[in-house]
Amino acid sequence: MSPAPQSESKVSTLIRRLTSTVILLGVVFYGLLGGSPISVFLVGGIIMLLNVAGLLEFYGMVNANRLPRFKWLGLAGGITLVGTLFVYLSGLAKPQLGEPTTGGVAELELGIFAVLLLTLLGRRVFAHPSAPSFSMVGHTMLGVLYVSWLLGFLLKIYFFAAPSAAGFDAGYCLLFFILVTKCSDIGAYSLGSLIGRHKMIPSVSPGKTWEGFVGAILLSTAAAMVMAHYWGSTRLGGMTLGHAAALGPVLAVGAVIGDLVESVFKRDSGVKDSGSFFPGIGGILDLLDSLLFNAPLMFLYLRLILLND
């Protein structure tokens, strides 16, 4: 009789996770596929909200680990980075800066990182008494890089400039990326809960199993191939089933690694979840961990393989 409560608990957790995910995807669907200027600002607003909440959670975990950081400077740097990327990539700054380009994005990011680094180093000079500058500056910069810089790749995907003849819709592309990545999370949790027996890395994440890892690959690959079948030639720039069959496992593996990376952060900080923002999921970073790790991979696929002209 004892296994019943555990089974019910897993089902209840899965239902809460799916409910939160469905609500979030509903908002994302409207933002990505609405096709109006409001949709663009909605996407930008959502990413900025995730950015701010993610930074606060990250610096909260750093503090829980009793490590130093310049919380407010890091928050200001992350907001500046994501906000500047949105203004530039959306074309709002076109009269001043011209058409958005990959080189222009890189220059903006490097400029913001340079100013933030100099500001942090200068701030440390006048902070007495204080922890070593290696810790103060390093932990602060890591938060901006891990949360804000990686989140910025979602904007780069959403505003990706592709030839009009390519049959490419960046909103559908970002939706493809989110669905394939989250299918990895769902596949890993579902199959791992049902038949998971062999632990992957119990010292990092006791719940992760090799069976769940297989489930992540299978569901992500299936989702990628279904969307490539229906949207490949009209919405995804000519993505073939072969591309989808290769990209699905890559994003599935990346999602699992991204989840494990955040598990290391949480284990180092002694917390179970990064926060409690979403029922059944946890905090913002518990939701974003796989997306953060995969966003650069998806962007590189678009830039170097699918739409490399």
Backbone as CSV, one residue per row, in Angstrom:
resi,resn,N_x,N_y,N_z,CA_x,CA_y,CA_z,C_x,C_y,C_z
1,MET,0.811,-1.209,0.000,0.000,0.000,0.000,0.847,1.262,0.000
2,SER,2.108,1.152,0.394,2.942,2.347,0.550,3.270,3.065,-0.746
3,PRO,3.396,2.368,-1.919,3.771,3.091,-3.131,2.708,4.043,-3.632
4,ALA,1.443,3.878,-3.192,0.353,4.693,-3.733,0.548,6.178,-3.530
5,PRO,0.857,6.638,-2.276,1.040,8.076,-2.097,2.140,8.654,-2.966
6,GLN,3.228,7.855,-3.138,4.325,8.351,-3.981,3.855,8.532,-5.412
7,SER,3.066,7.544,-5.921,2.555,7.626,-7.283,1.638,8.817,-7.454
8,GLU,0.745,9.031,-6.444,-0.160,10.163,-6.511,0.613,11.474,-6.478
9,SER,1.692,11.505,-5.689,2.497,12.721,-5.598,3.129,13.045,-6.943
10,LYS,3.631,12.033,-7.635,4.247,12.257,-8.936,3.212,12.738,-9.950
11,VAL,2.014,12.131,-9.916,0.957,12.554,-10.828,0.550,13.993,-10.540
12,SER,0.419,14.314,-9.252,0.037,15.672,-8.867,1.078,16.690,-9.308
13,THR,2.355,16.330,-9.124,3.432,17.230,-9.545,3.415,17.427,-11.050
14,LEU,3.203,16.319,-11.782,3.176,16.412,-13.240,2.017,17.294,-13.709
15,ILE,0.851,17.168,-13.058,-0.304,17.991,-13.425,-0.015,19.466,-13.169
16,ARG,0.578,19.778,-12.025,0.914,21.179,-11.722,1.914,21.729,-12.730
17,ARG,2.899,20.922,-13.087,3.894,21.370,-14.067,3.251,21.607,-15.427
18,LEU,2.397,20.685,-15.849,1.750,20.835,-17.146,0.821,22.041,-17.158
19,THR,0.112,22.285,-16.055,-0.797,23.438,-15.974,-0.012,24.740,-16.107
20,SER,1.082,24.852,-15.348,1.909,26.054,-15.436,2.473,26.223,-16.836
21,THR,2.917,25.106,-17.435,3.497,25.174,-18.777,2.468,25.593,-19.816
22,VAL,1.247,25.050,-19.717,0.192,25.395,-20.673,-0.153,26.874,-20.591
23,ILE,-0.259,27.395,-19.368,-0.566,28.822,-19.200,0.539,29.676,-19.809
24,LEU,1.787,29.306,-19.517,2.911,30.064,-20.059,2.945,29.996,-21.582
25,LEU,2.712,28.805,-22.115,2.743,28.659,-23.572,1.607,29.420,-24.228
26,GLY,0.470,29.546,-23.531,-0.634,30.338,-24.070,-0.227,31.790,-24.272
27,VAL,0.468,32.342,-23.277,0.964,33.718,-23.392,2.002,33.810,-24.503
28,VAL,2.893,32.804,-24.555,3.944,32.800,-25.578,3.337,32.693,-26.982
29,PHE,2.339,31.811,-27.145,1.666,31.676,-28.440,1.138,33.026,-28.910
30,TYR,0.450,33.727,-28.022,-0.125,35.016,-28.404,0.976,36.001,-28.775
31,GLY,2.041,36.025,-27.976,3.114,36.971,-28.238,3.846,36.686,-29.535
32,LEU,4.114,35.395,-29.798,4.915,35.038,-30.962,4.121,35.054,-32.259
33,LEU,2.847,34.718,-32.179,2.072,34.529,-33.404,1.000,35.583,-33.593
34,GLY,0.937,36.568,-32.726,-0.104,37.588,-32.838,0.039,38.445,-34.073
35,GLY,1.275,38.681,-34.499,1.513,39.411,-35.738,1.246,40.899,-35.663
36,SER,1.206,41.476,-34.479,0.962,42.906,-34.333,2.113,43.544,-33.560
37,PRO,2.238,44.889,-33.638,3.288,45.557,-32.856,3.178,45.268,-31.365
38,ILE,1.945,45.062,-30.895,1.764,44.745,-29.477,2.453,43.424,-29.147
39,SER,2.406,42.484,-30.082,3.034,41.178,-29.861,4.539,41.328,-29.659
40,VAL,5.158,42.213,-30.431,6.605,42.430,-30.311,6.949,42.946,-28.928
41,PHE,6.183,43.919,-28.454,6.451,44.478,-27.121,6.097,43.482,-26.029
42,LEU,5.101,42.619,-26.291,4.764,41.592,-25.318,5.919,40.620,-25.147
43,VAL,6.506,40.178,-26.264,7.661,39.278,-26.193,8.816,39.951,-25.460
44,GLY,9.097,41.210,-25.820,10.168,41.938,-25.147,9.898,42.097,-23.661
45,GLY,8.641,42.387,-23.314,8.284,42.554,-21.905,8.423,41.265,-21.122
46,ILE,8.004,40.151,-21.724,8.119,38.862,-21.050,9.584,38.513,-20.802
47,ILE,10.417,38.717,-21.828,11.833,38.392,-21.673,12.493,39.296,-20.635
48,MET,12.102,40.572,-20.585,12.666,41.458,-19.565,12.209,41.048,-18.170
49,LEU,10.942,40.659,-18.034,10.442,40.197,-16.736,11.190,38.952,-16.277
50,LEU,11.387,38.004,-17.197,12.154,36.804,-16.871,13.589,37.157,-16.505
51,ASN,14.146,38.141,-17.187,15.507,38.585,-16.930,15.655,39.131,-15.513
52,VAL,14.771,40.033,-15.131,14.844,40.649,-13.802,14.636,39.594,-12.711
53,ALA,13.584,38.783,-12.880,13.310,37.755,-11.869,14.434,36.730,-11.806
54,GLY,14.984,36.359,-12.968,16.078,35.391,-12.994,17.328,35.914,-12.313
55,LEU,17.651,37.186,-12.538,18.815,37.782,-11.878,18.632,37.822,-10.366
56,LEU,17.436,38.204,-9.923,17.177,38.249,-8.480,17.315,36.862,-7.860
57,GLU,16.815,35.840,-8.570,16.951,34.476,-8.058,18.408,34.031,-8.042
58,PHE,19.139,34.365,-9.105,20.539,33.958,-9.166,21.339,34.588,-8.028
59,TYR,21.179,35.888,-7.859,21.929,36.554,-6.791,21.432,36.122,-5.415
60,GLY,20.161,35.692,-5.339,19.667,35.125,-4.088,20.363,33.809,-3.762
61,MET,20.595,32.982,-4.783,21.319,31.729,-4.555,22.774,31.994,-4.182
62,VAL,23.375,32.999,-4.814,24.753,33.364,-4.454,24.808,33.784,-2.984
63,ASN,23.826,34.572,-2.565,23.777,35.019,-1.172,23.523,33.856,-0.223
64,ALA,22.653,32.915,-0.654,22.374,31.743,0.179,23.631,30.899,0.382
65,ASN,24.550,30.972,-0.567,25.815,30.258,-0.469,26.867,31.083,0.279
66,ARG,26.407,32.236,0.813,27.272,33.135,1.587,28.460,33.627,0.768
67,LEU,28.172,33.905,-0.489,29.191,34.452,-1.375,28.853,35.904,-1.696
68,PRO,29.857,36.731,-1.906,29.603,38.160,-2.141,29.214,38.447,-3.583
69,ARG,28.491,39.544,-3.773,28.144,40.007,-5.127,27.628,41.427,-5.019
70,PHE,27.743,42.177,-6.100,27.142,43.505,-6.201,25.774,43.329,-6.869
71,LYS,24.777,43.023,-6.068,23.458,42.649,-6.581,22.856,43.715,-7.482
72,TRP,22.849,44.964,-7.018,22.141,46.014,-7.758,22.895,46.433,-9.011
73,LEU,24.210,46.396,-8.964,24.971,46.688,-10.181,24.771,45.585,-11.218
74,GLY,24.739,44.340,-10.760,24.480,43.236,-11.671,23.096,43.335,-12.285
75,LEU,22.113,43.699,-11.466,20.748,43.853,-11.964,20.679,44.970,-13.000
76,ALA,21.346,46.087,-12.704,21.355,47.213,-13.642,22.039,46.828,-14.956
77,GLY,23.145,46.090,-14.856,23.851,45.664,-16.061,23.017,44.709,-16.897
78,GLY,22.324,43.773,-16.247,21.500,42.816,-16.974,20.315,43.471,-17.653
79,ILE,19.674,44.421,-16.958,18.543,45.146,-17.546,19.008,45.970,-18.744
80,THR,20.162,46.611,-18.592,20.707,47.415,-19.691,21.011,46.549,-20.905
81,LEU,21.590,45.378,-20.675,21.956,44.490,-21.777,20.718,44.027,-22.547
82,VAL,19.727,43.488,-21.844,18.531,42.972,-22.511,17.727,44.106,-23.137
83,GLY,17.600,45.224,-22.421,16.854,46.364,-22.954,17.487,46.933,-24.211
84,THR,18.813,47.043,-24.212,19.519,47.570,-25.380,19.375,46.630,-26.571
85,LEU,19.491,45.326,-26.318,19.320,44.357,-27.404,17.927,44.448,-28.009
86,PHE,16.911,44.590,-27.161,15.544,44.682,-27.677,15.359,45.929,-28.537
87,VAL,15.824,47.066,-28.044,15.672,48.322,-28.786,16.396,48.237,-30.124
88,TYR,17.594,47.651,-30.122,18.378,47.573,-31.360,17.791,46.565,-32.338
89,LEU,17.504,45.362,-31.865,17.042,44.302,-32.757,15.629,44.546,-33.278
90,SER,14.800,45.212,-32.493,13.423,45.475,-32.917,13.340,46.584,-33.954
91,GLY,14.431,47.317,-34.154,14.442,48.403,-35.127,14.041,49.738,-34.563
92,LEU,13.787,49.816,-33.250,13.405,51.092,-32.649,14.524,52.119,-32.738
93,ALA,15.769,51.635,-32.808,16.917,52.545,-32.905,17.433,52.672,-34.329
94,LYS,16.642,52.225,-35.302,17.089,52.233,-36.694,17.478,53.633,-37.187
95,PRO,16.711,54.690,-36.851,17.115,56.028,-37.330,18.496,56.456,-36.840
96,GLN,18.884,55.991,-35.647,20.188,56.379,-35.096,21.297,55.389,-35.438
97,LEU,20.982,54.087,-35.409,22.024,53.066,-35.550,21.944,52.276,-36.847
98,GLY,20.922,52.522,-37.661,20.786,51.800,-38.916,20.169,50.421,-38.729
99,GLU,20.196,49.638,-39.801,19.634,48.292,-39.760,20.412,47.413,-38.778
100,PRO,19.701,46.610,-37.976,20.394,45.699,-37.053,21.236,44.678,-37.802
101,THR,22.439,44.435,-37.317,23.332,43.437,-37.905,23.942,42.596,-36.789
102,THR,24.465,41.427,-37.168,25.125,40.569,-36.188,26.332,41.262,-35.585
103,GLY,27.089,41.976,-36.428,28.242,42.722,-35.928,27.837,43.828,-34.970
104,GLY,26.724,44.497,-35.289,26.242,45.553,-34.411,25.847,45.021,-33.053
105,VAL,25.212,43.851,-33.034,24.820,43.222,-31.766,26.059,42.899,-30.940
106,ALA,27.063,42.318,-31.583,28.294,41.953,-30.871,28.973,43.179,-30.274
107,GLU,29.011,44.286,-31.022,29.634,45.509,-30.518,28.872,46.065,-29.316
108,LEU,27.538,46.037,-29.389,26.741,46.512,-28.260,26.994,45.667,-27.016
109,GLU,26.996,44.351,-27.188,27.209,43.466,-26.036,28.587,43.691,-25.422
110,LEU,29.610,43.749,-26.274,30.972,43.959,-25.762,31.092,45.302,-25.045
111,GLY,30.445,46.324,-25.606,30.487,47.637,-24.970,29.842,47.625,-23.598
112,ILE,28.683,46.983,-23.483,27.985,46.909,-22.189,28.792,46.092,-21.190
113,PHE,29.363,44.964,-21.639,30.186,44.156,-20.739,31.405,44.941,-20.258
114,ALA,32.022,45.699,-21.160,33.210,46.473,-20.782,32.862,47.531,-19.739
115,VAL,31.786,48.266,-19.982,31.378,49.299,-19.028,31.011,48.676,-17.683
116,LEU,30.282,47.548,-17.716,29.895,46.885,-16.468,31.118,46.403,-15.705
117,LEU,32.075,45.801,-16.408,33.285,45.316,-15.749,34.068,46.460,-15.116
118,LEU,34.242,47.550,-15.851,34.963,48.697,-15.301,34.226,49.281,-14.092
119,THR,32.904,49.326,-14.179,32.112,49.848,-13.061,32.268,48.965,-11.827
120,LEU,32.225,47.650,-12.025,32.368,46.731,-10.891,33.756,46.837,-10.268
121,LEU,34.775,46.927,-11.103,36.139,47.066,-10.575,36.298,48.368,-9.809
122,GLY,35.744,49.459,-10.370,35.806,50.736,-9.667,35.026,50.720,-8.368
123,ARG,33.862,50.083,-8.385,33.044,49.996,-7.166,33.769,49.221,-6.084
124,ARG,34.478,48.172,-6.475,35.203,47.364,-5.486,36.304,48.169,-4.812
125,VAL,36.909,49.093,-5.540,37.977,49.912,-4.963,37.477,50.688,-3.750
126,PHE,36.206,51.134,-3.826,35.664,51.972,-2.761,34.788,51.186,-1.774
127,ALA,34.822,49.860,-1.860,34.037,49.029,-0.944,34.945,48.493,0.151
128,HIS,34.828,49.068,1.355,35.654,48.646,2.491,34.798,48.594,3.754
129,PRO,34.902,47.500,4.522,35.604,46.253,4.174,34.780,45.460,3.177
130,SER,35.426,44.570,2.450,34.711,43.805,1.442,35.452,42.518,1.147
131,ALA,34.729,41.597,0.515,35.337,40.333,0.096,36.315,40.598,-1.042
132,PRO,37.165,39.629,-1.368,38.120,39.802,-2.472,37.416,40.180,-3.772
133,SER,38.073,41.005,-4.562,37.483,41.471,-5.814,37.210,40.310,-6.765
134,PHE,38.036,39.247,-6.675,37.792,38.082,-7.537,36.375,37.553,-7.323
135,SER,35.955,37.492,-6.060,34.626,36.975,-5.730,33.539,37.977,-6.063
136,MET,33.705,39.222,-5.616,32.663,40.233,-5.806,32.362,40.451,-7.285
137,VAL,33.417,40.671,-8.062,33.250,40.961,-9.485,32.851,39.694,-10.248
138,GLY,33.490,38.573,-9.911,33.226,37.329,-10.628,31.797,36.843,-10.472
139,HIS,31.275,36.844,-9.266,29.906,36.375,-9.042,28.882,37.298,-9.691
140,THR,29.172,38.591,-9.666,28.245,39.548,-10.284,28.212,39.372,-11.793
141,MET,29.387,39.260,-12.415,29.448,39.086,-13.866,28.825,37.758,-14.295
142,LEU,29.018,36.709,-13.491,28.449,35.411,-13.841,26.928,35.490,-13.922
143,GLY,26.311,36.239,-13.019,24.860,36.389,-13.065,24.396,37.033,-14.360
144,VAL,25.081,38.081,-14.787,24.704,38.780,-16.024,24.941,37.883,-17.235
145,LEU,26.037,37.144,-17.227,26.331,36.265,-18.360,25.335,35.103,-18.426
146,TYR,25.099,34.468,-17.293,24.248,33.277,-17.279,22.786,33.609,-17.552
147,VAL,22.287,34.674,-16.954,20.867,34.997,-17.112,20.641,35.938,-18.305
148,SER,21.193,37.136,-18.246,20.858,38.176,-19.220,21.446,37.894,-20.606
149,TRP,22.728,37.533,-20.655,23.358,37.319,-21.965,22.730,36.125,-22.688
150,LEU,22.513,35.024,-21.958,21.903,33.855,-22.595,20.445,34.122,-22.964
151,LEU,19.716,34.858,-22.133,18.340,35.234,-22.487,18.320,36.083,-23.751
152,GLY,19.350,36.877,-23.943,19.419,37.721,-25.128,19.368,36.929,-26.427
153,PHE,19.777,35.663,-26.386,19.722,34.844,-27.595,18.275,34.552,-28.000
154,LEU,17.336,34.597,-27.059,15.925,34.469,-27.427,15.504,35.651,-28.296
155,LEU,15.984,36.846,-27.955,15.699,38.014,-28.787,16.377,37.889,-30.152
156,LYS,17.590,37.349,-30.169,18.295,37.191,-31.440,17.567,36.211,-32.350
157,ILE,16.956,35.188,-31.770,16.173,34.245,-32.574,14.894,34.908,-33.064
158,TYR,14.206,35.623,-32.157,12.920,36.226,-32.492,13.060,37.301,-33.566
159,PHE,14.153,38.035,-33.537,14.364,39.108,-34.514,15.360,38.700,-35.597
160,PHE,15.536,37.391,-35.785,16.505,36.926,-36.768,16.097,37.398,-38.162
161,ALA,17.027,38.035,-38.848,16.750,38.584,-40.181,17.098,37.533,-41.233
162,ALA,16.061,36.982,-41.866,16.263,35.975,-42.908,15.725,36.491,-44.226
163,PRO,16.260,36.006,-45.354,15.731,36.419,-46.654,14.242,36.113,-46.750
164,SER,13.485,37.031,-47.310,12.036,36.856,-47.379,11.649,35.626,-48.197
165,ALA,12.508,35.247,-49.145,12.195,34.094,-49.981,12.403,32.768,-49.265
166,ALA,12.968,32.824,-48.056,13.293,31.577,-47.362,12.080,30.955,-46.693
167,GLY,10.917,31.613,-46.702,9.753,31.078,-46.023,10.004,30.955,-44.540
168,PHE,10.543,32.018,-43.960,10.984,31.980,-42.571,10.161,32.951,-41.733
169,ASP,9.606,32.464,-40.627,8.875,33.289,-39.669,9.564,33.130,-38.326
170,ALA,10.210,34.191,-37.858,11.013,34.108,-36.638,10.168,33.768,-35.424
171,GLY,8.900,34.209,-35.410,8.024,33.868,-34.298,7.800,32.373,-34.206
172,TYR,7.533,31.733,-35.338,7.370,30.285,-35.367,8.677,29.583,-35.010
173,CYS,9.796,30.166,-35.432,11.093,29.570,-35.129,11.352,29.568,-33.621
174,LEU,11.053,30.690,-32.956,11.241,30.751,-31.512,10.277,29.800,-30.812
175,LEU,9.062,29.697,-31.342,8.092,28.769,-30.774,8.582,27.324,-30.949
176,PHE,9.117,27.007,-32.118,9.706,25.687,-32.360,10.775,25.389,-31.322
177,PHE,11.660,26.347,-31.102,12.755,26.174,-30.149,12.222,25.918,-28.737
178,ILE,11.254,26.718,-28.304,10.713,26.570,-26.944,10.020,25.225,-26.780
179,LEU,9.204,24.836,-27.757,8.464,23.586,-27.648,9.390,22.379,-27.649
180,VAL,10.376,22.367,-28.543,11.299,21.233,-28.598,12.091,21.127,-27.298
181,THR,12.541,22.263,-26.771,13.308,22.256,-25.523,12.460,21.803,-24.352
182,LYS,11.248,22.333,-24.246,10.387,21.954,-23.115,9.891,20.519,-23.247
183,CYS,9.774,20.011,-24.474,9.423,18.598,-24.649,10.514,17.707,-24.056
184,SER,11.753,18.169,-24.085,12.825,17.426,-23.440,12.561,17.317,-21.946
185,ASP,12.191,18.438,-21.320,11.894,18.430,-19.887,10.729,17.489,-19.584
186,ILE,9.664,17.588,-20.397,8.468,16.764,-20.164,8.769,15.288,-20.393
187,GLY,9.503,14.990,-21.480,9.844,13.608,-21.774,10.722,12.990,-20.694
188,ALA,11.691,13.767,-20.217,12.594,13.263,-19.174,11.834,13.001,-17.883
189,TYR,10.966,13.929,-17.505,10.231,13.763,-16.248,9.225,12.623,-16.351
190,SER,8.502,12.545,-17.470,7.449,11.542,-17.617,8.020,10.128,-17.646
191,LEU,8.962,9.862,-18.566,9.509,8.517,-18.672,10.359,8.167,-17.453
192,GLY,11.076,9.161,-16.924,11.875,8.917,-15.727,11.019,8.549,-14.533
193,SER,9.844,9.200,-14.405,8.942,8.896,-13.295,8.316,7.520,-13.449
194,LEU,8.064,7.117,-14.703,7.384,5.840,-14.937,8.317,4.645,-14.778
195,ILE,9.475,4.702,-15.428,10.341,3.512,-15.450,11.780,3.821,-15.051
196,GLY,12.042,5.031,-14.575,13.410,5.412,-14.243,13.995,4.571,-13.117
197,ARG,15.128,3.933,-13.380,15.788,3.099,-12.369,17.282,3.428,-12.235
198,HIS,17.897,3.821,-13.335,19.346,4.010,-13.334,19.679,5.506,-13.253
199,LYS,20.293,5.904,-12.158,20.597,7.314,-11.919,21.709,7.795,-12.846
200,MET,21.556,9.054,-13.320,22.587,9.640,-14.173,23.755,10.160,-13.329
201,ILE,23.481,11.235,-12.587,24.503,11.852,-11.736,23.852,12.133,-10.387
202,PRO,23.709,11.119,-9.549,22.986,11.297,-8.279,23.591,12.347,-7.357
203,SER,24.898,12.581,-7.483,25.526,13.579,-6.624,25.100,14.999,-6.985
204,VAL,24.592,15.187,-8.220,24.148,16.506,-8.674,22.632,16.610,-8.647
205,SER,21.953,15.612,-9.243,20.494,15.620,-9.313,19.993,14.190,-9.111
206,PRO,19.570,13.847,-7.901,19.160,12.466,-7.600,17.991,11.974,-8.440
207,GLY,17.164,12.886,-8.950,15.983,12.476,-9.700,16.240,12.159,-11.156
208,LYS,17.382,12.557,-11.697,17.668,12.338,-13.116,18.073,10.888,-13.360
209,THR,17.439,10.263,-14.357,17.758,8.880,-14.706,18.090,8.778,-16.191
210,TRP,18.777,7.686,-16.543,19.100,7.452,-17.950,17.842,7.162,-18.759
211,GLU,16.845,6.553,-18.116,15.573,6.317,-18.809,14.900,7.644,-19.139
212,GLY,14.954,8.580,-18.201,14.410,9.909,-18.463,15.164,10.624,-19.566
213,PHE,16.475,10.409,-19.621,17.297,10.998,-20.673,16.855,10.507,-22.045
214,VAL,16.559,9.205,-22.140,16.051,8.643,-23.395,14.696,9.258,-23.729
215,GLY,13.838,9.417,-22.713,12.535,10.037,-22.940,12.660,11.456,-23.455
216,ALA,13.643,12.190,-22.937,13.873,13.565,-23.391,14.229,13.583,-24.874
217,ILE,15.127,12.708,-25.287,15.555,12.667,-26.686,14.398,12.265,-27.595
218,LEU,13.647,11.249,-27.193,12.557,10.757,-28.029,11.481,11.810,-28.241
219,LEU,11.031,12.453,-27.150,9.935,13.418,-27.275,10.387,14.678,-28.001
220,SER,11.586,15.159,-27.711,12.088,16.348,-28.403,12.248,16.099,-29.891
221,THR,12.789,14.951,-30.247,12.992,14.627,-31.664,11.664,14.478,-32.379
222,ALA,10.707,13.816,-31.728,9.381,13.656,-32.328,8.718,15.013,-32.541
223,ALA,8.796,15.900,-31.546,8.192,17.230,-31.665,8.850,18.020,-32.785
224,ALA,10.186,17.952,-32.862,10.906,18.679,-33.903,10.496,18.196,-35.294
225,MET,10.374,16.902,-35.466,10.041,16.354,-36.785,8.592,16.656,-37.172
226,VAL,7.687,16.639,-36.203,6.292,16.986,-36.501,6.191,18.437,-36.951
227,MET,6.850,19.342,-36.229,6.783,20.758,-36.600,7.503,21.021,-37.923
228,ALA,8.618,20.308,-38.161,9.317,20.474,-39.439,8.446,19.980,-40.592
229,HIS,7.677,18.932,-40.351,6.788,18.398,-41.388,5.729,19.424,-41.791
230,TYR,5.139,20.094,-40.789,4.040,21.020,-41.068,4.515,22.444,-41.366
231,TRP,5.614,22.879,-40.748,6.054,24.266,-40.881,7.367,24.430,-41.632
232,GLY,8.068,23.332,-41.910,9.434,23.420,-42.429,9.602,24.322,-43.627
233,SER,8.784,24.145,-44.657,8.964,24.903,-45.892,8.288,26.266,-45.863
234,THR,7.319,26.453,-44.978,6.554,27.704,-44.977,6.904,28.641,-43.834
235,ARG,7.380,28.112,-42.722,7.629,28.932,-41.533,9.051,28.832,-40.990
236,LEU,9.732,27.726,-41.284,11.023,27.466,-40.641,12.180,27.489,-41.626
237,GLY,12.053,28.272,-42.676,13.176,28.498,-43.579,13.641,27.283,-44.339
238,GLY,12.733,26.339,-44.595,13.123,25.153,-45.352,13.735,24.055,-44.502
239,MET,13.473,24.054,-43.207,13.995,22.996,-42.348,13.462,21.636,-42.808
240,THR,14.355,20.707,-43.037,13.970,19.375,-43.510,13.775,18.429,-42.328
241,LEU,13.185,17.271,-42.607,13.027,16.263,-41.559,14.391,15.772,-41.073
242,GLY,15.365,15.736,-41.982,16.713,15.341,-41.583,17.315,16.323,-40.594
243,HIS,17.139,17.621,-40.869,17.616,18.637,-39.938,16.935,18.488,-38.588
244,ALA,15.604,18.301,-38.619,14.851,18.171,-37.370,15.281,16.942,-36.588
245,ALA,15.553,15.843,-37.312,15.973,14.607,-36.648,17.329,14.763,-35.975
246,ALA,18.166,15.662,-36.501,19.467,15.928,-35.882,19.362,16.989,-34.798
247,LEU,18.539,18.020,-35.038,18.427,19.121,-34.088,17.695,18.702,-32.821
248,GLY,16.690,17.833,-32.944,15.935,17.394,-31.780,16.820,16.800,-30.690
249,PRO,17.652,15.805,-31.003,18.541,15.253,-29.969,19.528,16.276,-29.413
250,VAL,20.040,17.171,-30.272,20.982,18.187,-29.791,20.319,19.067,-28.732
251,LEU,19.098,19.533,-29.013,18.393,20.376,-28.050,17.975,19.584,-26.818
252,ALA,17.659,18.303,-26.996,17.293,17.473,-25.847,18.475,17.308,-24.897
253,VAL,19.639,16.990,-25.458,20.838,16.838,-24.637,21.209,18.170,-23.983
254,GLY,21.117,19.267,-24.759,21.414,20.579,-24.200,20.478,20.928,-23.064
255,ALA,19.194,20.572,-23.191,18.223,20.858,-22.140,18.565,20.103,-20.862
256,VAL,18.969,18.844,-21.000,19.331,18.045,-19.828,20.571,18.635,-19.150
257,ILE,21.563,19.009,-19.946,22.780,19.601,-19.369,22.448,20.924,-18.697
258,GLY,21.593,21.746,-19.346,21.199,23.012,-18.744,20.508,22.817,-17.420
259,ASP,19.672,21.794,-17.321,19.001,21.473,-16.069,20.010,21.059,-15.007
260,LEU,20.998,20.272,-15.407,22.024,19.828,-14.464,22.894,20.993,-13.993
261,VAL,23.170,21.944,-14.900,23.956,23.123,-14.516,23.251,23.879,-13.400
262,GLU,21.929,24.077,-13.571,21.203,24.799,-12.528,21.094,23.965,-11.256
263,SER,21.042,22.646,-11.400,21.029,21.781,-10.218,22.307,21.962,-9.401
264,VAL,23.434,22.154,-10.098,24.698,22.400,-9.396,24.616,23.722,-8.630
265,PHE,24.063,24.758,-9.273,23.900,26.046,-8.581,23.058,25.867,-7.318
266,LYS,21.942,25.158,-7.444,21.045,24.975,-6.297,21.705,24.134,-5.207
267,ARG,22.406,23.081,-5.611,23.071,22.232,-4.611,24.165,23.015,-3.893
268,ASP,24.917,23.837,-4.623,25.933,24.664,-3.981,25.321,25.648,-2.990
269,SER,24.079,26.086,-3.294,23.423,27.091,-2.450,22.579,26.468,-1.351
270,GLY,22.379,25.152,-1.408,21.582,24.488,-0.394,20.097,24.744,-0.499
271,VAL,19.588,24.983,-1.727,18.154,25.224,-1.911,17.591,24.161,-2.851
272,LYS,16.287,23.858,-2.683,15.642,22.850,-3.513,15.230,23.426,-4.854
273,ASP,14.658,24.633,-4.834,14.255,25.333,-6.045,14.868,26.718,-6.022
274,SER,15.064,27.307,-7.203,15.618,28.662,-7.262,14.609,29.682,-6.750
275,GLY,13.318,29.312,-6.728,12.254,30.180,-6.231,10.956,29.398,-6.202
276,SER,9.838,30.105,-6.027,8.533,29.439,-5.956,7.514,30.163,-6.826
277,PHE,7.987,30.698,-7.948,7.142,31.536,-8.795,6.051,30.727,-9.494
278,PHE,6.400,29.492,-9.944,5.462,28.678,-10.717,5.101,27.417,-9.951
279,PRO,3.811,27.140,-9.742,3.408,25.912,-9.064,3.887,24.677,-9.810
280,GLY,4.536,23.768,-9.076,4.985,22.518,-9.683,6.289,22.623,-10.447
281,ILE,6.760,23.839,-10.709,8.010,24.025,-11.454,9.088,24.603,-10.549
282,GLY,8.738,25.622,-9.797,9.705,26.254,-8.909,9.871,27.713,-9.265
283,GLY,11.118,28.128,-9.397,11.388,29.522,-9.704,11.561,29.771,-11.187
284,ILE,11.870,31.023,-11.515,12.080,31.409,-12.907,13.224,30.605,-13.525
285,LEU,14.316,30.450,-12.786,15.466,29.733,-13.336,15.185,28.246,-13.490
286,ASP,14.291,27.690,-12.667,13.883,26.300,-12.852,13.136,26.132,-14.169
287,LEU,12.447,27.188,-14.585,11.751,27.171,-15.873,12.711,27.420,-17.030
288,LEU,13.687,28.309,-16.798,14.536,28.783,-17.884,15.797,27.972,-18.110
289,ASP,16.184,27.123,-17.148,17.521,26.520,-17.213,17.816,25.856,-18.556
290,SER,16.865,25.068,-19.076,17.095,24.390,-20.351,17.085,25.370,-21.520
291,LEU,16.223,26.391,-21.452,16.159,27.382,-22.528,17.439,28.206,-22.582
292,LEU,17.971,28.572,-21.426,19.199,29.367,-21.391,20.357,28.618,-22.044
293,PHE,20.465,27.333,-21.754,21.576,26.562,-22.304,21.410,26.341,-23.803
294,ASN,20.167,26.185,-24.247,19.917,25.841,-25.648,19.835,27.033,-26.587
295,ALA,19.513,28.220,-26.065,19.296,29.372,-26.942,20.490,29.664,-27.852
296,PRO,21.732,29.673,-27.342,22.866,29.892,-28.260,22.995,28.789,-29.301
297,LEU,22.665,27.552,-28.929,22.759,26.437,-29.887,21.767,26.629,-31.026
298,MET,20.553,27.049,-30.696,19.539,27.273,-31.728,19.941,28.436,-32.630
299,PHE,20.455,29.500,-32.039,20.878,30.653,-32.833,22.007,30.274,-33.786
300,LEU,22.978,29.499,-33.293,24.091,29.080,-34.145,23.610,28.176,-35.271
301,TYR,22.622,27.337,-34.991,22.056,26.500,-36.052,21.449,27.370,-37.149
302,LEU,20.689,28.397,-36.749,20.090,29.295,-37.735,21.167,30.050,-38.506
303,ARG,22.128,30.551,-37.784,23.142,31.446,-38.390,24.134,30.701,-39.273
304,LEU,24.533,29.496,-38.844,25.624,28.814,-39.530,25.167,27.666,-40.432
305,ILE,23.966,27.160,-40.213,23.541,25.986,-40.983,22.284,26.270,-41.808
306,LEU,21.166,26.532,-41.143,19.895,26.616,-41.859,19.848,27.806,-42.812
307,LEU,20.249,28.979,-42.339,20.111,30.198,-43.140,21.456,30.856,-43.384
308,ASN,22.461,30.056,-43.615,23.800,30.556,-43.867,23.938,30.926,-45.345
309,ASP,23.665,32.210,-45.641,23.741,32.640,-47.037,24.944,33.555,-47.248
